[in-house]
Amino acid sequence: MTEPINKKKTDNRLLLKYAGLGTQLLIGLAAAVYIGLQIDKWIDLTTPVAVWLLPLLFIAIVIYKIIKDTSAKK
C-alpha cells in the first residue's frame, strides 16, 4: 500500500527542516567560541570564562529548541 500524499509531504518538510541542523550547529558553535575569545580579550581575563560559557549556552538553547520542536503537541 502507498502512503497518503499529505503524510509524505509532512515527512519531507520535517526532513528538510532538520537537514541543515549539523551545519548550523557547527557554525553557531564556531561563532560562539570566536565571540567568547573576543570578549575574554576585551575584558583581559586570564581564565577564558566567556569562551566556555557562550558555547555551552548555545548548546543548551539548541537542545531545548530541538526538544520543544519534536515533542508531541498536547
N, CA, C and O atoms as CSV, one atom per row, in Angstrom:
chain,resi,resn,atom,element,x,y,z
A,1,MET,N,N,0.833,-1.182,0.000
A,1,MET,CA,C,0.000,0.000,0.000
A,1,MET,C,C,0.878,1.246,0.000
A,1,MET,O,O,1.988,1.233,0.530
A,2,THR,N,N,0.391,2.281,-0.575
A,2,THR,CA,C,1.121,3.543,-0.597
A,2,THR,C,C,0.620,4.452,0.514
A,2,THR,O,O,-0.517,4.342,0.974
A,3,GLU,N,N,1.500,5.350,0.929
A,3,GLU,CA,C,1.136,6.299,1.975
A,3,GLU,C,C,0.341,7.446,1.370
A,3,GLU,O,O,0.507,7.771,0.195
A,4,PRO,N,N,-0.515,8.052,2.167
A,4,PRO,CA,C,-1.241,9.221,1.665
A,4,PRO,C,C,-0.270,10.345,1.318
A,4,PRO,O,O,0.791,10.471,1.930
A,5,ILE,N,N,-0.641,11.156,0.337
A,5,ILE,CA,C,0.223,12.227,-0.136
A,5,ILE,C,C,0.483,13.258,0.968
A,5,ILE,O,O,1.599,13.767,1.074
A,6,ASN,N,N,-0.502,13.568,1.775
A,6,ASN,CA,C,-0.335,14.565,2.834
A,6,ASN,C,C,0.697,14.123,3.859
A,6,ASN,O,O,1.485,14.944,4.330
A,7,LYS,N,N,0.710,12.850,4.213
A,7,LYS,CA,C,1.678,12.341,5.179
A,7,LYS,C,C,3.085,12.417,4.596
A,7,LYS,O,O,4.029,12.755,5.310
A,8,LYS,N,N,3.238,12.108,3.319
A,8,LYS,CA,C,4.540,12.173,2.671
A,8,LYS,C,C,5.076,13.600,2.645
A,8,LYS,O,O,6.264,13.821,2.879
A,9,LYS,N,N,4.207,14.570,2.363
A,9,LYS,CA,C,4.621,15.966,2.344
A,9,LYS,C,C,5.069,16.418,3.727
A,9,LYS,O,O,6.059,17.138,3.854
A,10,THR,N,N,4.355,16.002,4.756
A,10,THR,CA,C,4.709,16.361,6.125
A,10,THR,C,C,6.062,15.772,6.494
A,10,THR,O,O,6.885,16.456,7.101
A,11,ASP,N,N,6.306,14.507,6.135
A,11,ASP,CA,C,7.581,13.878,6.423
A,11,ASP,C,C,8.717,14.594,5.700
A,11,ASP,O,O,9.786,14.788,6.280
A,12,ASN,N,N,8.508,14.989,4.446
A,12,ASN,CA,C,9.542,15.691,3.696
A,12,ASN,C,C,9.834,17.057,4.299
A,12,ASN,O,O,10.987,17.488,4.322
A,13,ARG,N,N,8.821,17.735,4.780
A,13,ARG,CA,C,9.027,19.039,5.405
A,13,ARG,C,C,9.873,18.909,6.668
A,13,ARG,O,O,10.774,19.714,6.901
A,14,LEU,N,N,9.582,17.894,7.482
A,14,LEU,CA,C,10.380,17.672,8.688
A,14,LEU,C,C,11.821,17.345,8.332
A,14,LEU,O,O,12.750,17.825,8.981
A,15,LEU,N,N,12.006,16.533,7.306
A,15,LEU,CA,C,13.357,16.176,6.882
A,15,LEU,C,C,14.113,17.407,6.414
A,15,LEU,O,O,15.272,17.597,6.784
A,16,LEU,N,N,13.485,18.237,5.617
A,16,LEU,CA,C,14.148,19.442,5.129
A,16,LEU,C,C,14.411,20.439,6.255
A,16,LEU,O,O,15.405,21.166,6.225
A,17,LYS,N,N,13.528,20.474,7.237
A,17,LYS,CA,C,13.691,21.399,8.356
A,17,LYS,C,C,14.957,21.089,9.148
A,17,LYS,O,O,15.645,22.006,9.596
A,18,TYR,N,N,15.266,19.821,9.322
A,18,TYR,CA,C,16.417,19.431,10.141
A,18,TYR,C,C,17.611,18.966,9.321
A,18,TYR,O,O,18.595,18.499,9.894
A,19,ALA,N,N,17.555,19.078,8.003
A,19,ALA,CA,C,18.654,18.614,7.153
A,19,ALA,C,C,19.930,19.415,7.393
A,19,ALA,O,O,21.017,18.839,7.413
A,20,GLY,N,N,19.823,20.702,7.572
A,20,GLY,CA,C,21.000,21.538,7.760
A,20,GLY,C,C,21.347,21.798,9.212
A,20,GLY,O,O,22.140,22.692,9.508
A,21,LEU,N,N,20.774,21.039,10.110
A,21,LEU,CA,C,20.983,21.280,11.531
A,21,LEU,C,C,22.447,21.105,11.941
A,21,LEU,O,O,22.950,21.876,12.758
A,22,GLY,N,N,23.128,20.116,11.396
A,22,GLY,CA,C,24.523,19.888,11.744
A,22,GLY,C,C,25.409,21.057,11.345
A,22,GLY,O,O,26.271,21.485,12.112
A,23,THR,N,N,25.195,21.566,10.148
A,23,THR,CA,C,25.973,22.710,9.684
A,23,THR,C,C,25.664,23.943,10.521
A,23,THR,O,O,26.574,24.686,10.892
A,24,GLN,N,N,24.404,24.164,10.818
A,24,GLN,CA,C,24.027,25.308,11.644
A,24,GLN,C,C,24.642,25.205,13.036
A,24,GLN,O,O,25.069,26.207,13.610
A,25,LEU,N,N,24.684,23.990,13.570
A,25,LEU,CA,C,25.257,23.780,14.891
A,25,LEU,C,C,26.750,24.094,14.887
A,25,LEU,O,O,27.244,24.766,15.792
A,26,LEU,N,N,27.470,23.613,13.877
A,26,LEU,CA,C,28.909,23.871,13.807
A,26,LEU,C,C,29.215,25.351,13.613
A,26,LEU,O,O,30.120,25.883,14.256
A,27,ILE,N,N,28.480,26.016,12.743
A,27,ILE,CA,C,28.705,27.441,12.513
A,27,ILE,C,C,28.359,28.245,13.768
A,27,ILE,O,O,29.074,29.182,14.124
A,28,GLY,N,N,27.274,27.882,14.428
A,28,GLY,CA,C,26.889,28.567,15.662
A,28,GLY,C,C,27.912,28.382,16.770
A,28,GLY,O,O,28.220,29.325,17.499
A,29,LEU,N,N,28.444,27.161,16.899
A,29,LEU,CA,C,29.480,26.920,17.910
A,29,LEU,C,C,30.747,27.695,17.594
A,29,LEU,O,O,31.364,28.269,18.492
A,30,ALA,N,N,31.141,27.717,16.328
A,30,ALA,CA,C,32.332,28.469,15.936
A,30,ALA,C,C,32.146,29.958,16.233
A,30,ALA,O,O,33.065,30.614,16.724
A,31,ALA,N,N,30.970,30.483,15.940
A,31,ALA,CA,C,30.688,31.895,16.224
A,31,ALA,C,C,30.714,32.165,17.729
A,31,ALA,O,O,31.238,33.188,18.168
A,32,ALA,N,N,30.149,31.249,18.520
A,32,ALA,CA,C,30.132,31.428,19.977
A,32,ALA,C,C,31.550,31.401,20.549
A,32,ALA,O,O,31.872,32.183,21.444
A,33,VAL,N,N,32.393,30.510,20.040
A,33,VAL,CA,C,33.783,30.449,20.504
A,33,VAL,C,C,34.523,31.728,20.118
A,33,VAL,O,O,35.241,32.302,20.936
A,34,TYR,N,N,34.348,32.176,18.869
A,34,TYR,CA,C,35.022,33.390,18.409
A,34,TYR,C,C,34.589,34.604,19.229
A,34,TYR,O,O,35.427,35.398,19.658
A,35,ILE,N,N,33.288,34.747,19.444
A,35,ILE,CA,C,32.789,35.870,20.245
A,35,ILE,C,C,33.298,35.763,21.683
A,35,ILE,O,O,33.651,36.770,22.297
A,36,GLY,N,N,33.333,34.547,22.214
A,36,GLY,CA,C,33.880,34.347,23.564
A,36,GLY,C,C,35.339,34.737,23.656
A,36,GLY,O,O,35.753,35.354,24.638
A,37,LEU,N,N,36.123,34.390,22.652
A,37,LEU,CA,C,37.535,34.790,22.634
A,37,LEU,C,C,37.680,36.308,22.598
A,37,LEU,O,O,38.521,36.879,23.293
A,38,GLN,N,N,36.848,36.955,21.777
A,38,GLN,CA,C,36.918,38.412,21.677
A,38,GLN,C,C,36.506,39.071,22.993
A,38,GLN,O,O,37.115,40.061,23.399
A,39,ILE,N,N,35.488,38.543,23.660
A,39,ILE,CA,C,35.056,39.099,24.950
A,39,ILE,C,C,36.145,38.920,25.992
A,39,ILE,O,O,36.445,39.843,26.749
A,40,ASP,N,N,36.741,37.729,26.034
A,40,ASP,CA,C,37.812,37.482,27.001
A,40,ASP,C,C,39.015,38.386,26.734
A,40,ASP,O,O,39.656,38.859,27.673
A,41,LYS,N,N,39.320,38.624,25.478
A,41,LYS,CA,C,40.435,39.512,25.131
A,41,LYS,C,C,40.099,40.957,25.512
A,41,LYS,O,O,40.951,41.688,26.017
A,42,TRP,N,N,38.844,41.361,25.262
A,42,TRP,CA,C,38.424,42.725,25.546
A,42,TRP,C,C,38.426,43.012,27.051
A,42,TRP,O,O,38.838,44.087,27.486
A,43,ILE,N,N,37.955,42.026,27.847
A,43,ILE,CA,C,37.908,42.188,29.303
A,43,ILE,C,C,39.279,41.921,29.920
A,43,ILE,O,O,39.536,42.289,31.066
A,44,ASP,N,N,40.152,41.280,29.153
A,44,ASP,CA,C,41.524,40.948,29.585
A,44,ASP,C,C,41.520,39.975,30.766
A,44,ASP,O,O,42.138,40.218,31.802
A,45,LEU,N,N,40.803,38.871,30.572
A,45,LEU,CA,C,40.751,37.822,31.589
A,45,LEU,C,C,41.856,36.799,31.335
A,45,LEU,O,O,42.153,36.465,30.188
A,46,THR,N,N,42.458,36.309,32.408
A,46,THR,CA,C,43.462,35.252,32.249
A,46,THR,C,C,42.796,33.891,32.102
A,46,THR,O,O,43.314,33.014,31.411
A,47,THR,N,N,41.640,33.713,32.756
A,47,THR,CA,C,40.868,32.482,32.622
A,47,THR,C,C,39.789,32.694,31.564
A,47,THR,O,O,39.009,33.640,31.671
A,48,PRO,N,N,39.728,31.835,30.547
A,48,PRO,CA,C,38.750,32.034,29.464
A,48,PRO,C,C,37.321,31.669,29.889
A,48,PRO,O,O,36.866,30.549,29.660
A,49,VAL,N,N,36.639,32.605,30.495
A,49,VAL,CA,C,35.288,32.362,31.003
A,49,VAL,C,C,34.266,32.387,29.862
A,49,VAL,O,O,33.469,31.459,29.722
A,50,ALA,N,N,34.289,33.430,29.062
A,50,ALA,CA,C,33.289,33.586,28.001
A,50,ALA,C,C,33.455,32.524,26.924
A,50,ALA,O,O,32.467,32.087,26.334
A,51,VAL,N,N,34.685,32.102,26.658
A,51,VAL,CA,C,34.907,31.099,25.621
A,51,VAL,C,C,34.343,29.742,26.033
A,51,VAL,O,O,34.123,28.879,25.182
A,52,TRP,N,N,34.110,29.549,27.315
A,52,TRP,CA,C,33.470,28.319,27.790
A,52,TRP,C,C,31.959,28.491,27.943
A,52,TRP,O,O,31.189,27.592,27.604
A,53,LEU,N,N,31.541,29.642,28.450
A,53,LEU,CA,C,30.123,29.830,28.747
A,53,LEU,C,C,29.258,30.025,27.498
A,53,LEU,O,O,28.169,29.456,27.416
A,54,LEU,N,N,29.715,30.807,26.536
A,54,LEU,CA,C,28.895,31.059,25.352
A,54,LEU,C,C,28.591,29.792,24.550
A,54,LEU,O,O,27.432,29.583,24.190
A,55,PRO,N,N,29.581,28.931,24.252
A,55,PRO,CA,C,29.219,27.690,23.540
A,55,PRO,C,C,28.301,26.775,24.346
A,55,PRO,O,O,27.416,26.137,23.777
A,56,LEU,N,N,28.498,26.704,25.663
A,56,LEU,CA,C,27.609,25.876,26.491
A,56,LEU,C,C,26.187,26.428,26.486
A,56,LEU,O,O,25.223,25.665,26.420
A,57,LEU,N,N,26.056,27.735,26.554
A,57,LEU,CA,C,24.744,28.362,26.481
A,57,LEU,C,C,24.099,28.109,25.125
A,57,LEU,O,O,22.902,27.830,25.048
A,58,PHE,N,N,24.880,28.204,24.064
A,58,PHE,CA,C,24.375,27.945,22.721
A,58,PHE,C,C,23.886,26.500,22.592
A,58,PHE,O,O,22.810,26.264,22.043
A,59,ILE,N,N,24.651,25.544,23.083
A,59,ILE,CA,C,24.259,24.127,23.009
A,59,ILE,C,C,22.979,23.886,23.810
A,59,ILE,O,O,22.095,23.157,23.359
A,60,ALA,N,N,22.875,24.492,24.990
A,60,ALA,CA,C,21.681,24.322,25.814
A,60,ALA,C,C,20.448,24.869,25.104
A,60,ALA,O,O,19.384,24.250,25.144
A,61,ILE,N,N,20.581,26.019,24.459
A,61,ILE,CA,C,19.456,26.610,23.744
A,61,ILE,C,C,19.043,25.742,22.557
A,61,ILE,O,O,17.852,25.554,22.309
A,62,VAL,N,N,20.024,25.214,21.824
A,62,VAL,CA,C,19.725,24.361,20.668
A,62,VAL,C,C,19.030,23.073,21.113
A,62,VAL,O,O,18.060,22.648,20.485
A,63,ILE,N,N,19.510,22.456,22.177
A,63,ILE,CA,C,18.887,21.224,22.680
A,63,ILE,C,C,17.455,21.509,23.133
A,63,ILE,O,O,16.547,20.726,22.851
A,64,TYR,N,N,17.251,22.619,23.830
A,64,TYR,CA,C,15.902,22.989,24.262
A,64,TYR,C,C,14.972,23.172,23.061
A,64,TYR,O,O,13.842,22.685,23.062
A,65,LYS,N,N,15.456,23.877,22.041
A,65,LYS,CA,C,14.639,24.122,20.855
A,65,LYS,C,C,14.302,22.819,20.124
A,65,LYS,O,O,13.172,22.644,19.668
A,66,ILE,N,N,15.267,21.910,20.009
A,66,ILE,CA,C,15.011,20.626,19.344
A,66,ILE,C,C,13.974,19.820,20.116
A,66,ILE,O,O,13.058,19.250,19.524
A,67,ILE,N,N,14.119,19.774,21.434
A,67,ILE,CA,C,13.153,19.016,22.247
A,67,ILE,C,C,11.767,19.645,22.143
A,67,ILE,O,O,10.767,18.936,22.030
A,68,LYS,N,N,11.707,20.967,22.180
A,68,LYS,CA,C,10.416,21.654,22.078
A,68,LYS,C,C,9.769,21.416,20.711
A,68,LYS,O,O,8.561,21.197,20.631
A,69,ASP,N,N,10.564,21.457,19.636
A,69,ASP,CA,C,10.028,21.269,18.294
A,69,ASP,C,C,9.601,19.841,18.017
A,69,ASP,O,O,8.650,19.625,17.264
A,70,THR,N,N,10.267,18.868,18.596
A,70,THR,CA,C,9.981,17.473,18.268
A,70,THR,C,C,9.074,16.789,19.273
A,70,THR,O,O,8.661,15.653,19.039
A,71,SER,N,N,8.750,17.438,20.383
A,71,SER,CA,C,7.872,16.791,21.359
A,71,SER,C,C,6.447,16.757,20.837
A,71,SER,O,O,6.052,17.558,19.990
A,72,ALA,N,N,5.700,15.827,21.357
A,72,ALA,CA,C,4.305,15.675,20.921
A,72,ALA,C,C,3.489,16.867,21.400
A,72,ALA,O,O,3.594,17.284,22.554
A,73,LYS,N,N,2.699,17.394,20.526
A,73,LYS,CA,C,1.842,18.537,20.873
A,73,LYS,C,C,0.624,18.026,21.624
A,73,LYS,O,O,0.025,17.018,21.248
A,74,LYS,N,N,0.263,18.736,22.697
A,74,LYS,CA,C,-0.884,18.337,23.511
A,74,LYS,C,C,-2.085,19.161,23.176
A,74,LYS,O,O,-3.150,18.968,23.762
